[in-house]
Amino acid sequence: MSSYQGVLHRYQGLLDLPAHTRTVTLMEGNTPLIPAQRLAEQLGGGFELFIKFEGLNPTGSFKDRGMTAAVSEAYGRDAKAVICASTGNTAASAAAYAARAGMRSVVLIPQGKVAAGKLAGALAYGAQVIQVEGSFDDALSMVVQITQKQPICLVNSLNPYRIEGQKSAAFEICDVLGSAPDWLCLPVGNAGNITAYWAGFKQYHELKSSGLPQVLGVQAEGAAPLVLGHPVDKPETVATAIRIGRPARGEQALQAAEESGGRIIAVSDDEILKMQRALAGLEGLWVEPASAAGLAGLTHELKAGRFEAKGKRIVAVCTGHGLKDPDIITKEMSRPLVVPPSLEALEEAILK
Ligand SMILES: *Cc1c(COP(=O)(O)O)cnc(C)c1O
């Protein structure tokens, strides 16, 4: 039998969770760190590039790392229900872990703004899904208010245990590489993940002198409050997972970037979609658009001559699986060719 029992078990003692926590796990974490040599060559070469493929978590995104912690804490004190606002992946994850714990889950999503694969997930796991005629930020404000009045557990990344669980990704990277990378590139939406990575790398460094990466956080141009320096009322981007105008942990994200000697930048939707295709076409890694933002940001900086990559070891976090948002591919790509059922037609189509 496999001895792997999920991130709470593996990093027991390093995650600050209350004593009453009772583990609810789907064996999340332990995701591969995949070398991306062909992509690195295309970007100019001379450096090592690894993809932390978080789309291989049980519900298809890194959200499972934090959700196992948040739901385990709630379950341990006999909470009966969890609630979150979500651009999609948090909803699917909350619903799955709640189901496993026998708890009720309620998720609020911005109407019409959630990828079909994510909504389907939340419904499949039995969540009560409520569409809000408003943005993610409106939905988040509603769940914060209701959890102050009602005995329902908030499992957005404002929940401190989510951050604790998500630190495990930084630990895994150090464990696999033997130390922290020189740079970590990742998308930034509500900014829980960048906050968790930075906390994780710092904690490991104190414990094991594993070193600290510089952090490149990447937002989408139409949803870049941390780059603009003010909230964005109507955030717009194809990268639905980072379509957020008022990041709950914005201050901490800016602090992580600054402390690490890194920065937060914005890239266009076009750059994001190009990188999504490059990852799939060059490396066989299909990620959802938001997940390509970190690498799109690295490319952007390299092209602008603002990034010294030579000899560096770079890890890019690909936060979610492409299967979550298949529509974007079918919309962007030309429709497959139709041929009659004959060998000649097939030869004509593929050999000419
Ligand atoms: C949630 C999410 C993000 C953004 O993470 P934050 O912690 O909100 O910054 C990026 N990509 C994917 C696929 C996500 O699900």
The ligand as a MOL file (V3000), in Angstrom:
LIG
                    3D

  0  0  0     0  0            999 V3000
M  V30 BEGIN CTAB
M  V30 COUNTS 15 15 0 0 0
M  V30 BEGIN ATOM
M  V30 1 C -7.1350 30.2750 -7.6210 0
M  V30 2 C -6.3290 30.1880 -8.8450 0
M  V30 3 C -5.3340 31.1240 -9.1650 0
M  V30 4 C -5.0770 32.3310 -8.3320 0
M  V30 5 O -4.5860 32.0500 -7.0450 0
M  V30 6 P -4.7170 33.1140 -5.8820 0
M  V30 7 O -4.3400 32.4080 -4.6600 0
M  V30 8 O -6.1470 33.5630 -5.8890 0
M  V30 9 O -3.8060 34.2500 -6.2480 0
M  V30 10 C -4.5840 30.9170 -10.3000 0
M  V30 11 N -4.8010 29.8560 -11.1010 0
M  V30 12 C -5.7470 28.9440 -10.8330 0
M  V30 13 C -5.9360 27.7990 -11.7760 0
M  V30 14 C -6.5340 29.0700 -9.6980 0
M  V30 15 O -7.4750 28.1560 -9.4570 0
M  V30 END ATOM
M  V30 BEGIN BOND
M  V30 1 1 1 2
M  V30 2 1 2 3
M  V30 3 2 2 14
M  V30 4 1 3 4
M  V30 5 2 3 10
M  V30 6 1 4 5
M  V30 7 1 5 6
M  V30 8 2 6 7
M  V30 9 1 6 8
M  V30 10 1 6 9
M  V30 11 1 10 11
M  V30 12 2 11 12
M  V30 13 1 12 13
M  V30 14 1 12 14
M  V30 15 1 14 15
M  V30 END BOND
M  V30 END CTAB
M  END
